Amino acid sequence: GWGERRMCIGDGAEAEELLEIGTWLRFRHPLVRSAVYSAASPPQRRAAHGALAEATDPASDPERRAWHRAHAALEADESVAGELERLADRAQVRGGIAAAAAFLRRATELTPDPARRTARALAAAQAAFDSGAPDMALELLVSAERGPLTELQSGRMAWLRAQIIFARKRGGEALQPLLEAAGRLARVDAGQAREAYIDAMGSAIFAGRLGRPGLLRTVADAARTAPQGPQPARPVDALLDALATRFCDGFAQGAPQLKNVLQMFRQQARSDPDDNMRWLWLSYLVAADMWDDTTLHDLAEHAVRAAREMGALHFLPQALTYRAAVHVYAGQFDAAATLVEESDAILKVTGNSYFGFAITLLRAWRGADDAPAQMDAAAESASTWGEGRAVSQSLYMGALVHNALGRYQEALDYAERACRHDDLGATGFALIELIEAAAYSKAPEAAATALRQLMERTTASGTDLALGMLARSKALLSDGEDADLLYQEAIEHLQRSRAAVYLARTHLVYGEWLRREKRRTDAREHLRTAYEMFQEFGATAFASRAQRELQATGETVRKRTIASAGGNLTPQEGQIARLARTGLSNPEIGAQLFLSPRTVEYHLSKVFTKLAITSRQQLAEALPD
């Protein structure tokens, strides 16, 4: 009866006023609940779960009832296991992918039939991986191996193991397992085989310059042997074909296909956010390769939203990283910093490999005194991890830092090293740095070669960002009226883009050119615009360069302290403040940031003090966009 079950929960706790038993059972703190549950014996726990299952309405709360039934079960029970499997999708809607993984894992444990147990273990492993629990996924794969495996299941297991390797250490280590899995899947499921080939190509892309010579071309050739995918073609199928063309036949040949792929992913972002989130790690690089800043923004924004709603902790750090990079390009450095911090916090929980791209990009653009050393450290770390693409990124960002500091010969050296390997989504930006550095260090041959390469890429793209970058680069290598018109053309294009940081840099180099042409009044206008933009962004080194140029025109410049969003808020305070501004409650903010509601409340009180406000409604005006 209920009296006996009440005793198994703990009269001692009630006596200590740690819980209240009436119509509802309430613990005064979650830790008390955990302590009581841990102290109970297995029979007591099963009895408590059984009582809760009996008391739960199967019509209004079937997931909770099934969960308690499962934990009241003493041995394998197909009816309970089947109910858990059927309700896993509903559990995911309610509690995220982790909830679905928990349902499927318990269903696996309660399944008596070996074949069904294998199928459920494999589904549970996939859900565990997607939820950011790779260790649990590996345990479930071991369980799946104990049963009879179909050829498709064997291929899926091999693929998931390879995906876990790649998640923990991006680069070439996962390449061979991914190719082997793709080959096995090709015999039984064309759609999954093509996805495995894309994962393999991604592994080669991340390995970059640290892979063996010709590796990416070899993988692209292998991808071309993939079976025809399902019809109508999915965005991911078009992505595989486009990347194979890009790396087998060259940028110009692959560009039309890549542009079509991006259009397909944009259309899919709203209709199928799960798939958009799944492939963001490659579609984002394609968008960067094609200078498509609008698609960069849209894909990252949709992916962050989908990953949050699903509780997909495997995908969320990637989405946050790419969304942070979009903020950097827009000049919103503090917003970027808060997303990087959130991404890092999740990765500490999941144990997956860190995404150093956004924080390195942010540090490069901020241009602190130690920024050159930070870029070198990032390149060394990426090399240690086997991520050649990240090495190239760090080199191009090193060139960016040295250009900001006016060290053009050093910038040229970094940029030339960055451009020695064709890295998806990175080489084009490195060419921008190379051309500026070569122009200022009087290296015309290097500049001309880089400009030819840039023209091929930007002309094939045709976006305002691409055409603005091309006009800017041409202007740096031109004289007289040609240069003047090209700078103006670059500014017009970049004003229509989301890349505020490059617009500011174009005002800077235009102003520098105007000063050399003895047009001081015109020079001051553009240099002042650049200086004010860099100050607002928090781009210290570029702001100092603009300030020096302004002073050279005879203008007195008062150097201001570059403010962070909301005055002197810490990154975590800024992140909490922005979430509160959107209307989220303290528990909702805490759920996103893995903090307790009380911790959120504590940080918000500090935010209110620093911003001199008294309510959440005032955050909209007190915080910058």
C-alpha positions in Angstrom: 0.0 0.0 0.0 0.9 3.7 -0.2 1.9 3.7 3.5 4.6 1.1 2.9 5.8 2.9 -0.2 5.8 6.2 1.7 8.2 4.6 4.2 10.5 3.5 1.4 10.8 7.1 0.2 11.9 8.2 3.7 10.1 9.2 6.8 13.5 10.4 8.1 13.6 13.0 5.4 10.1 14.2 6.3 11.0 14.4 9.9 13.9 16.7 9.0 11.5 18.8 7.1 13.4 18.1 3.9 10.2 16.9 2.1 6.5 17.3 2.4 4.1 14.4 1.6 0.5 15.3 0.9 -1.4 15.6 -2.4 2.1 16.3 -3.9 5.4 15.0 -2.8 7.9 17.9 -2.6 11.6 17.9 -1.9 13.1 21.2 -0.7 16.1 20.8 -2.9 17.0 18.5 -5.9 20.0 17.1 -4.1 17.8 15.8 -1.3 15.7 14.0 -3.9 18.9 12.5 -5.4 20.2 11.5 -1.9 16.9 9.8 -1.0 16.8 7.9 -4.3 20.5 6.8 -4.0 20.0 5.6 -0.5 17.0 3.4 -1.4 17.5 -0.3 -2.1 16.7 -1.7 -5.6 13.5 -3.2 -4.5 12.4 0.1 -2.8 13.2 2.0 -6.0 11.2 -0.5 -8.1 8.3 -0.2 -5.7 8.4 3.6 -5.8 8.5 3.6 -9.6 5.6 1.1 -9.7 3.5 3.3 -7.5 4.2 6.3 -9.6 3.4 4.4 -12.8 0.0 3.4 -11.3 -0.7 7.0 -10.3 0.2 8.5 -13.7 -2.5 9.0 -16.3 -1.6 7.1 -19.5 -3.6 9.4 -21.7 -2.2 12.8 -20.5 1.3 11.7 -19.6 2.2 8.5 -21.4 6.0 9.2 -21.4 6.2 9.6 -17.7 4.1 6.5 -17.1 6.3 4.4 -19.5 9.5 5.6 -17.8 8.3 4.6 -14.4 7.0 1.2 -15.7 10.4 0.6 -17.2 12.2 1.3 -13.9 9.7 -0.9 -12.0 10.5 -3.8 -14.2 12.7 -6.5 -12.7 13.5 -8.4 -16.0 13.2 -8.2 -19.7 9.7 -7.3 -20.8 8.8 -6.7 -24.5 5.6 -4.8 -23.8 7.5 -2.2 -21.7 10.4 -2.0 -24.1 8.2 -1.6 -27.1 6.2 1.2 -25.3 9.5 3.0 -24.5 10.6 2.8 -28.2 7.3 4.1 -29.5 7.4 7.0 -27.1 11.0 8.0 -27.7 10.1 10.6 -30.2 7.5 12.2 -27.8 10.1 12.1 -25.1 12.5 14.0 -27.4 10.0 16.8 -28.0 9.5 17.1 -24.2 13.1 16.6 -23.0 15.4 16.8 -26.0 17.5 14.2 -27.7 19.0 13.1 -24.4 15.6 12.0 -23.2 15.0 10.0 -26.4 18.4 8.4 -25.9 17.5 7.4 -22.3 14.2 5.9 -23.4 15.9 3.9 -26.2 18.7 2.7 -23.9 16.3 1.4 -21.3 14.2 -0.2 -24.0 17.4 -2.0 -25.1 18.0 -3.3 -21.6 14.4 -4.6 -21.4 14.3 -6.3 -24.8 14.3 -10.1 -24.7 14.6 -10.8 -28.5 18.3 -10.5 -29.6 17.5 -9.0 -33.0 15.2 -6.4 -31.7 17.7 -5.6 -28.9 20.4 -5.0 -31.5 18.2 -2.6 -33.5 17.2 -0.7 -30.4 20.8 -0.5 -29.2 21.9 1.0 -32.5 19.1 3.6 -32.4 20.0 4.4 -28.8 23.7 4.8 -29.7 22.9 7.2 -32.5 20.6 9.3 -30.2 23.3 9.3 -27.5 25.9 10.5 -29.9 23.6 13.3 -31.2 22.9 14.3 -27.6 26.6 14.8 -26.9 27.2 11.5 -25.0 29.8 9.7 -27.1 30.9 7.4 -24.2 27.3 6.2 -23.8 27.1 5.7 -27.6 30.2 3.5 -27.6 28.7 1.4 -24.7 25.5 0.9 -26.7 27.4 -0.1 -29.8 29.2 -2.9 -27.7 25.7 -4.0 -26.7 24.5 -4.0 -30.3 27.5 -6.1 -31.4 26.4 -9.0 -29.1 23.3 -9.7 -31.2 22.8 -10.7 -34.9 23.7 -7.9 -37.3 22.3 -7.3 -40.8 24.7 -5.9 -43.4 23.0 -2.5 -43.0 23.3 -2.5 -39.3 27.0 -3.5 -39.5 27.6 -0.6 -41.9 25.8 1.8 -39.6 27.8 0.7 -36.6 31.1 1.2 -38.4 29.9 4.6 -39.6 28.9 5.7 -36.1 32.2 4.5 -34.6 34.1 6.6 -37.2 31.9 9.6 -36.5 32.8 9.4 -32.8 36.5 9.3 -33.7 36.0 12.4 -35.9 34.0 14.2 -33.2 36.8 13.7 -30.7 39.7 14.6 -32.9 39.0 16.3 -36.2 41.5 15.6 -38.9 42.7 12.5 -40.8 42.4 9.9 -38.1 38.7 9.2 -38.9 39.2 9.2 -42.7 40.0 5.5 -43.3 37.2 4.2 -41.0 34.7 6.6 -42.7 35.7 5.4 -46.2 35.4 1.8 -45.1 32.0 2.4 -43.6 30.9 4.2 -46.8 32.0 1.3 -48.9 30.0 -1.2 -46.7 26.9 1.0 -46.8 27.1 1.4 -50.6 26.1 -2.2 -51.0 22.9 -1.8 -49.0 21.8 1.8 -48.6 22.8 4.4 -51.2 21.6 7.4 -49.2 23.5 6.6 -46.0 26.6 5.6 -48.1 26.6 9.1 -49.7 26.4 10.7 -46.2 29.3 8.6 -45.0 31.3 9.7 -48.1 30.6 13.3 -47.2 31.9 12.7 -43.7 35.0 11.2 -45.2 35.5 14.2 -47.4 35.0 16.5 -44.4 37.7 14.5 -42.5 40.1 15.1 -45.4 39.1 18.8 -45.5 39.9 19.2 -41.9 43.2 17.3 -42.2 44.2 19.8 -44.9 47.9 20.4 -45.3 48.7 17.8 -42.7 47.3 15.0 -44.8 49.3 13.2 -47.4 49.8 15.0 -50.7 46.8 14.7 -53.0 44.6 13.2 -50.2 41.6 15.4 -50.7 41.6 14.7 -54.5 41.8 11.0 -53.8 38.8 11.2 -51.4 36.9 13.3 -53.9 37.6 10.7 -56.6 36.3 8.0 -54.2 33.2 10.0 -53.5 32.4 10.1 -57.2 32.0 6.3 -57.1 29.2 6.6 -54.6 25.9 5.1 -55.7 23.2 7.4 -57.0 21.2 8.8 -54.1 17.5 8.9 -53.5 15.2 11.0 -55.7 14.4 13.8 -55.6 18.0 14.7 -54.7 18.5 15.9 -51.1 20.8 18.9 -50.4 23.3 16.6 -48.9 23.5 14.6 -52.2 24.1 17.8 -54.2 26.7 18.8 -51.6 28.7 15.5 -52.2 28.7 16.0 -56.0 29.6 19.7 -55.7 32.5 19.1 -53.4 33.8 16.3 -55.6 33.8 18.7 -58.5 35.3 21.5 -56.5 38.3 19.3 -55.5 38.7 17.3 -58.7 38.1 20.0 -61.3 38.8 23.2 -59.5 37.0 26.2 -58.0 35.5 27.7 -61.1 34.0 24.3 -62.2 32.6 23.6 -58.8 31.2 27.1 -58.1 27.9 26.8 -60.0 27.1 23.5 -58.2 28.1 25.0 -54.8 25.9 28.0 -55.3 23.0 25.6 -56.1 23.8 23.6 -53.0 23.6 26.7 -50.8 20.2 27.6 -52.2 19.0 24.1 -51.4 20.2 24.4 -47.8 18.6 27.8 -47.4 15.3 26.4 -48.5 15.7 23.4 -46.2 16.6 25.5 -43.2 13.0 26.2 -42.3 11.4 23.0 -43.7 13.9 20.5 -42.2 16.0 22.3 -39.5 17.3 18.9 -38.2 19.1 18.2 -41.5 20.3 21.8 -41.7 21.8 21.4 -38.3 23.4 18.1 -39.1 25.3 19.4 -42.1 26.1 22.9 -40.9 29.8 22.0 -40.3 30.3 21.7 -44.1 27.6 23.9 -45.5 29.0 26.8 -43.5 32.5 26.3 -45.0 30.9 26.1 -48.5 29.1 29.4 -47.9 32.4 31.0 -46.7 34.2 29.6 -49.8 31.5 31.3 -52.0 31.6 34.6 -50.1 27.9 34.2 -49.3 27.6 36.1 -46.0 23.8 36.1 -46.1 23.7 32.3 -46.2 26.4 32.1 -43.5 24.1 34.1 -41.2 20.9 32.3 -42.0 22.3 28.7 -41.8 24.1 29.4 -38.5 21.0 31.1 -36.9 18.6 28.3 -37.9 21.1 25.7 -36.7 21.5 27.3 -33.3 17.8 27.5 -32.8 17.2 23.9 -33.9 20.1 22.5 -31.7 18.8 24.4 -28.7 15.2 23.2 -29.2 16.3 19.6 -29.6 19.0 19.6 -26.9 21.5 18.4 -29.5 24.6 18.9 -27.5 26.8 17.3 -30.2 25.7 19.8 -32.8 25.1 22.9 -30.6 28.8 23.9 -30.0 29.4 23.8 -33.8 26.4 26.0 -34.5 27.4 28.4 -31.7 30.9 28.7 -33.1 29.8 29.5 -36.6 27.2 31.9 -35.3 29.9 33.6 -33.3 32.0 34.0 -36.4 29.1 35.7 -38.1 28.9 38.1 -35.2 32.7 38.8 -35.6 32.3 39.7 -39.3 29.4 42.0 -38.4 31.6 43.8 -35.8 29.7 42.4 -32.9 32.6 41.1 -30.9 31.0 40.9 -27.5 28.1 38.9 -28.8 30.6 36.5 -30.4 32.5 36.2 -27.1 29.4 35.1 -25.2 28.6 32.3 -27.8 32.2 31.1 -27.7 32.0 30.8 -23.9 28.7 28.8 -24.2 30.2 26.5 -26.8 33.2 25.8 -24.6 31.0 25.1 -21.6 29.1 22.4 -23.5 32.3 20.8 -24.9 33.6 20.4 -21.4 30.6 18.3 -20.6 30.6 16.2 -23.8 34.3 15.7 -24.2 34.3 16.4 -27.9 37.0 18.3 -29.7 37.1 22.1 -29.2 36.3 24.5 -32.0 39.1 27.0 -31.9 38.0 28.9 -35.1 35.7 31.5 -33.6 37.9 32.4 -30.6 41.0 32.7 -32.8 39.1 34.9 -35.3 37.8 37.1 -32.4 41.3 37.5 -30.9 42.7 38.3 -34.3 40.2 41.1 -35.0 40.4 42.5 -31.5 44.2 42.8 -32.0 45.4 42.9 -28.4 49.2 43.2 -27.8 49.6 39.5 -27.5 47.5 38.7 -30.6 50.5 37.6 -32.8 51.6 35.1 -30.1 48.0 33.8 -29.8 47.9 33.1 -33.6 51.2 31.2 -33.4 49.9 29.2 -30.4 46.7 28.4 -32.3 48.6 27.2 -35.3 50.8 25.0 -33.1 47.9 23.6 -31.2 46.1 22.8 -34.5 49.2 21.1 -35.8 49.4 18.9 -32.7 45.8 17.9 -33.2 46.3 17.1 -36.9 43.9 19.8 -38.1 45.7 21.2 -41.1 42.8 23.4 -42.1 42.9 25.1 -38.7 46.7 25.6 -39.2 45.9 27.5 -42.4 43.2 29.5 -40.6 45.6 30.5 -37.9 48.2 31.6 -40.5 45.7 33.8 -42.4 44.6 35.3 -39.1 48.2 35.9 -38.2 48.5 37.8 -41.5 45.4 39.8 -40.5 46.9 40.7 -37.1 50.2 41.8 -38.7 48.3 43.9 -41.3 46.4 45.6 -38.5 49.7 46.4 -36.8 51.3 47.7 -39.9 53.9 44.9 -40.1 53.3 44.2 -43.8 56.3 42.1 -44.5 55.4 39.7 -41.6 51.8 39.7 -42.8 53.0 38.8 -46.3 55.0 35.8 -44.9 52.0 34.5 -42.9 49.6 35.0 -45.8 51.8 33.2 -48.3 52.1 30.3 -46.0 48.4 30.2 -45.5 47.8 30.1 -49.3 50.0 27.1 -49.9 47.1 24.8 -49.5 43.6 25.2 -50.9 41.4 25.1 -47.8 37.6 25.2 -48.1 36.3 28.5 -46.8 39.7 29.9 -45.7 42.0 30.4 -48.7 39.9 33.2 -50.2 40.2 35.3 -47.0 43.9 34.6 -46.9 44.3 36.0 -50.4 42.7 39.3 -49.1 45.4 39.6 -46.5 48.2 38.6 -49.0 47.2 41.3 -51.5 47.1 44.0 -48.9 50.4 43.0 -47.4 52.0 42.7 -50.8 50.7 46.1 -51.8 52.1 47.8 -48.7 55.4 45.9 -48.7 56.1 46.5 -52.4 55.8 42.9 -53.7 54.0 43.4 -57.0 54.5 39.8 -58.3 53.1 38.2 -55.2 50.2 40.7 -55.3 49.4 40.0 -59.0 49.5 36.3 -58.6 47.1 36.5 -55.6 44.8 38.9 -57.4 44.4 36.4 -60.3 43.4 33.7 -57.9 41.0 36.0 -56.1 39.4 37.1 -59.3 38.6 33.5 -60.2 36.9 32.9 -56.8 35.0 36.2 -56.4 33.8 36.4 -60.0 32.4 32.9 -59.8 30.6 33.9 -56.6 29.1 37.2 -57.6 27.9 38.3 -54.1 28.3 41.8 -52.8 30.9 40.6 -50.4 32.9 38.9 -53.1 32.7 41.8 -55.5 33.5 44.3 -52.8 36.6 42.3 -51.8 37.7 42.1 -55.4 37.3 45.8 -56.0 39.1 46.6 -52.8 42.0 44.4 -53.8 42.2 45.8 -57.3 42.2 49.3 -55.8 45.2 48.5 -53.6 47.2 47.6 -56.8 46.0 50.6 -58.9 46.8 54.3 -59.2 45.0 57.5 -60.0 41.3 57.6 -61.0 41.2 53.9 -61.4 42.0 53.4 -57.7 39.6 56.1 -56.7 36.7 54.5 -58.5 37.6 51.0 -57.4 37.6 52.0 -53.7 34.2 53.6 -54.1 32.9 50.5 -55.8 34.2 48.4 -53.0 32.5 50.5 -50.4 29.2 50.4 -52.3 29.3 46.6 -52.4 30.4 46.1 -48.9 27.7 48.4 -47.5 25.2 45.9 -48.9 27.0 43.0 -47.2 27.0 41.8 -43.5 30.8 42.1 -43.3 31.1 45.4 -41.4 34.7 44.6 -40.4 35.8 44.6 -44.1 33.8 47.7 -44.8 35.7 49.5 -42.1 39.0 48.2 -43.4 38.1 49.4 -46.9 37.4 52.9 -45.5 40.8 52.6 -43.8 42.9 51.8 -46.9 40.9 54.3 -49.0 41.7 57.0 -46.5 45.3 56.0 -46.4 45.5 56.2 -50.2 43.7 59.6 -50.2 46.2 60.9 -47.7 49.1 59.8 -50.0 47.3 61.6 -52.8 47.4 64.8 -50.7 43.6 64.9 -50.5 43.5 65.5 -46.8 39.9 66.5 -46.4 38.6 63.4 -48.2 41.2 61.2 -46.3 39.9 62.5 -42.9 36.4 61.5 -43.8 37.2 57.9 -44.5 39.8 57.5 -41.8 37.4 59.0 -39.2 34.7 56.6 -40.4 37.1 53.6 -40.1 38.4 54.8 -36.7 34.9 55.1 -35.3 33.8 51.7 -36.6 36.9 50.0 -35.2 36.4 51.7 -31.9 32.8 50.5 -31.8 33.7 46.9 -32.7 36.6 46.7 -30.2 39.2 46.2 -32.9 42.2 47.7 -31.0 45.0 47.2 -33.6 43.0 48.5 -36.6 41.7 51.4 -34.5 45.3 52.4 -33.6 46.3 52.2 -37.3 43.4 54.4 -38.3 44.3 56.8 -35.5 47.9 57.1 -36.7 46.7 57.9 -40.2 44.2 60.5 -38.9 46.9 62.2 -36.9 49.1 62.2 -40.0 46.5 64.3 -41.7 46.8 66.9 -39.0 43.7 65.9 -37.1 43.8 65.6 -33.3 42.3 62.3 -32.2 41.2 61.6 -28.6 41.9 58.0 -27.9 38.9 56.4 -26.2 38.8 53.2 -24.2 37.1 50.7 -26.4 34.0 49.7 -24.6 32.6 46.3 -24.2 28.9 45.6 -24.5 27.2 46.9 -21.4 30.2 48.7 -20.0 32.4 46.3 -18.0 30.2 43.2 -18.0 32.0 39.9 -18.0 31.3 37.6 -21.0 29.0 35.4 -18.9 27.2 38.5 -17.6 26.7 39.8 -21.1 25.4 36.4 -22.3 22.9 36.2 -19.4 21.8 39.8 -20.0 21.2 39.2 -23.7 19.1 36.1 -23.0 17.1 37.9 -20.3 16.5 40.7 -22.8 14.8 38.2 -25.1 12.2 37.4 -22.3 13.6 34.1 -21.1 13.1 33.3 -17.4 15.9 32.5 -15.0 15.3 28.7 -15.2 15.2 28.9 -19.1 18.5 30.8 -19.1 20.0 28.4 -16.7 18.9 25.4 -18.9 20.8 26.9 -21.9 23.9 27.8 -19.9 24.0 24.8 -17.5 23.6 27.1 -14.5 21.1 27.0 -11.6 18.4 29.7 -11.6 19.9 31.1 -8.4 23.3 31.6 -10.2 21.5 33.3 -13.1 19.7 35.6 -10.6 23.1 36.4 -8.9 24.7 37.4 -12.2 21.6 39.4 -13.3 21.8 41.4 -10.0 25.4 42.3 -10.9 24.3 43.2 -14.4 21.7 45.6 -13.1 24.2 47.2 -10.8 26.8 47.7 -13.6 24.2 49.0 -16.0 22.5 51.2 -13.4 19.1 49.7 -14.2 16.4 48.1 -12.0 14.4 45.8 -14.3 14.6 43.4 -17.3 12.5 45.8 -19.4 15.4 48.3 -19.3 17.9 45.8 -20.8 16.7 46.5 -24.3 18.0 50.1 -24.1 21.0 49.4 -21.8 22.6 46.7 -24.0 23.8 47.4 -27.6 22.5 45.2 -30.4 
